[in-house]
């Protein structure tokens, strides 16, 4: 994942420092830095998942994993909500989610992961949209049912927003 990134975090931070010295900070550089850090944290969590699977009796590894996974969960919740907001601009996709909204909410409440995954995937396929990688993350078995619900509700709250809430 990170090998695909052309910039290192040091380069991005150096650019931010330069913008600050020139008193001309730009949001784009901070977004790049945040996205890069998010990707690093996701990759660290994946490596910790493998490490704890190999050495599941190592309490220190488990503590580190829990800390990283907790931070990543909060970030993922925000990313899923933002993804929902951005996808709500596509009228066809938003309408499809509105039609299936109550069903998806109820399946999510009941923690029926496979039904929710199928429902969301079906909407993307039927509207000929690309299924986003972040949407697959909540369905990983490493997350508890409660975290799964929070992730999906975050995404759905973004995409099912009403016009009044957009203001």
C-alpha positions as CSV (number, residue, x, y, z in Angstrom):
1,X,0.0,0.0,0.0
2,X,2.6,2.5,1.0
3,X,5.0,1.5,-1.7
4,X,2.6,3.1,-4.1
5,X,3.0,6.5,-2.5
6,X,5.5,8.6,-4.3
7,X,6.1,11.1,-1.4
8,X,7.5,10.2,2.0
9,X,6.0,11.7,5.1
10,X,9.2,13.6,5.6
11,X,8.8,15.3,2.2
12,X,5.2,16.1,2.9
13,X,6.1,17.6,6.3
14,X,9.0,19.6,4.7
15,X,6.5,21.1,2.3
16,X,4.2,22.0,5.2
17,X,7.1,23.6,7.0
18,X,7.9,25.6,3.9
19,X,4.3,26.8,3.5
20,X,4.3,27.8,7.2
21,X,7.6,29.8,6.9
22,X,6.1,31.6,3.9
23,X,2.9,32.2,5.8
24,X,1.0,30.5,3.0
25,X,-0.4,27.2,4.3
26,X,-2.7,25.3,1.9
27,X,-5.3,22.7,2.9
28,X,-4.1,20.4,0.1
29,X,-0.8,19.7,1.7
30,X,-2.4,18.9,5.1
31,X,-4.9,16.6,3.4
32,X,-2.0,14.7,1.7
33,X,-0.2,14.4,5.1
34,X,-3.4,13.1,6.8
35,X,-4.0,10.6,4.0
36,X,-0.5,9.4,4.1
37,X,-0.5,9.0,7.9
38,X,-3.8,7.1,7.6
39,X,-2.3,4.7,5.1
40,X,0.8,4.2,7.3
41,X,-1.5,3.5,10.3
42,X,-3.6,1.0,8.3
43,X,-0.5,-0.8,7.1
44,X,0.9,-0.9,10.7
45,X,-2.4,-2.4,11.9
46,X,-2.2,-5.1,9.2
47,X,1.3,-6.0,10.2
48,X,0.3,-6.1,13.9
49,X,-2.6,-8.4,13.0
50,X,-0.1,-10.8,11.5
51,X,2.3,-10.4,14.3
52,X,-0.3,-11.1,17.0
53,X,-1.6,-14.1,15.0
54,X,1.9,-15.6,15.1
55,X,2.6,-14.6,18.7
56,X,-0.8,-14.4,20.3
57,X,0.5,-14.7,23.8
58,X,2.6,-11.5,23.7
59,X,0.8,-9.0,25.9
60,X,2.9,-6.1,24.7
61,X,2.1,-6.8,21.0
62,X,-1.6,-7.0,21.9
63,X,-1.5,-3.7,23.7
64,X,0.1,-2.0,20.7
65,X,-2.3,-3.6,18.4
66,X,-5.3,-2.4,20.4
67,X,-4.0,1.1,20.6
68,X,-3.3,1.3,16.8
69,X,-6.6,-0.4,16.0
70,X,-8.6,2.0,18.2
71,X,-7.0,5.0,16.6
72,X,-7.6,3.6,13.2
73,X,-11.2,2.8,14.0
74,X,-11.9,6.4,14.8
75,X,-10.2,7.5,11.6
76,X,-12.1,4.9,9.6
77,X,-15.4,6.1,11.0
78,X,-14.7,9.6,9.8
79,X,-13.5,8.4,6.4
80,X,-16.6,6.3,5.9
81,X,-18.9,9.2,6.9
82,X,-17.0,11.5,4.5
83,X,-17.2,8.8,1.8
84,X,-20.9,8.7,2.3
85,X,-21.2,12.5,2.0
86,X,-19.1,12.5,-1.2
87,X,-21.1,9.7,-2.7
88,X,-24.4,11.4,-1.9
89,X,-23.7,13.8,-4.8
90,X,-24.4,11.0,-7.2
91,X,-28.2,11.1,-7.5
92,X,-28.5,7.5,-8.9
93,X,-26.4,6.1,-6.1
94,X,-28.1,8.1,-3.4
95,X,-31.5,7.1,-4.7
96,X,-30.5,3.4,-4.6
97,X,-29.3,3.8,-1.0
98,X,-32.5,5.6,0.0
99,X,-34.6,2.7,-1.4
100,X,-32.6,0.2,0.5
101,X,-31.8,2.4,3.5
102,X,-34.2,1.0,6.1
103,X,-33.4,-2.6,5.1
104,X,-29.6,-1.8,5.4
105,X,-30.1,-0.1,8.8
106,X,-32.1,-3.0,10.2
107,X,-29.6,-5.6,8.9
108,X,-26.8,-3.5,10.4
109,X,-28.6,-3.3,13.7
110,X,-28.9,-7.1,13.7
111,X,-25.2,-7.4,12.8
112,X,-25.9,-9.4,9.7
113,X,-22.6,-8.6,8.0
114,X,-23.0,-10.8,5.0
115,X,-26.5,-9.3,4.2
116,X,-25.3,-5.7,4.6
117,X,-22.2,-6.4,2.5
118,X,-24.4,-8.0,-0.2
119,X,-26.9,-5.1,-0.1
120,X,-24.2,-2.4,-0.4
121,X,-22.3,-4.3,-3.1
122,X,-25.5,-4.9,-5.0
123,X,-26.2,-1.1,-5.0
124,X,-22.8,-0.4,-6.4
125,X,-23.0,-3.0,-9.1
126,X,-26.6,-2.0,-10.1
127,X,-25.5,1.7,-10.4
128,X,-22.3,0.7,-12.2
129,X,-20.2,2.4,-9.6
130,X,-16.8,1.3,-8.2
131,X,-17.0,-0.4,-4.8
132,X,-14.6,1.6,-2.6
133,X,-11.9,-0.2,-0.7
134,X,-12.7,1.6,2.6
135,X,-16.2,0.1,2.5
136,X,-14.8,-3.4,2.8
137,X,-12.9,-2.6,6.0
138,X,-15.8,-2.8,8.4
139,X,-16.6,-6.3,7.4
140,X,-13.3,-7.7,8.5
141,X,-13.7,-10.2,11.4
142,X,-11.2,-8.3,13.6
143,X,-13.9,-5.7,14.3
144,X,-16.5,-6.5,16.9
145,X,-20.2,-6.4,16.0
146,X,-20.5,-3.0,17.8
147,X,-17.6,-1.5,15.8
148,X,-19.1,-2.9,12.6
149,X,-22.4,-1.2,13.4
150,X,-20.7,2.1,14.1
151,X,-18.8,2.0,10.8
152,X,-21.8,1.2,8.7
153,X,-24.0,3.7,10.4
154,X,-21.4,6.3,9.9
155,X,-21.3,5.6,6.1
156,X,-25.1,5.4,5.8
157,X,-25.5,8.7,7.8
158,X,-23.4,10.4,5.2
159,X,-25.1,9.0,2.1
160,X,-28.6,9.2,3.4
161,X,-28.4,12.8,4.6
162,X,-31.2,15.1,3.6
163,X,-30.9,18.3,1.7
164,X,-31.5,20.3,4.9
165,X,-28.6,18.6,6.6
166,X,-26.3,19.5,3.7
167,X,-26.7,23.2,4.4
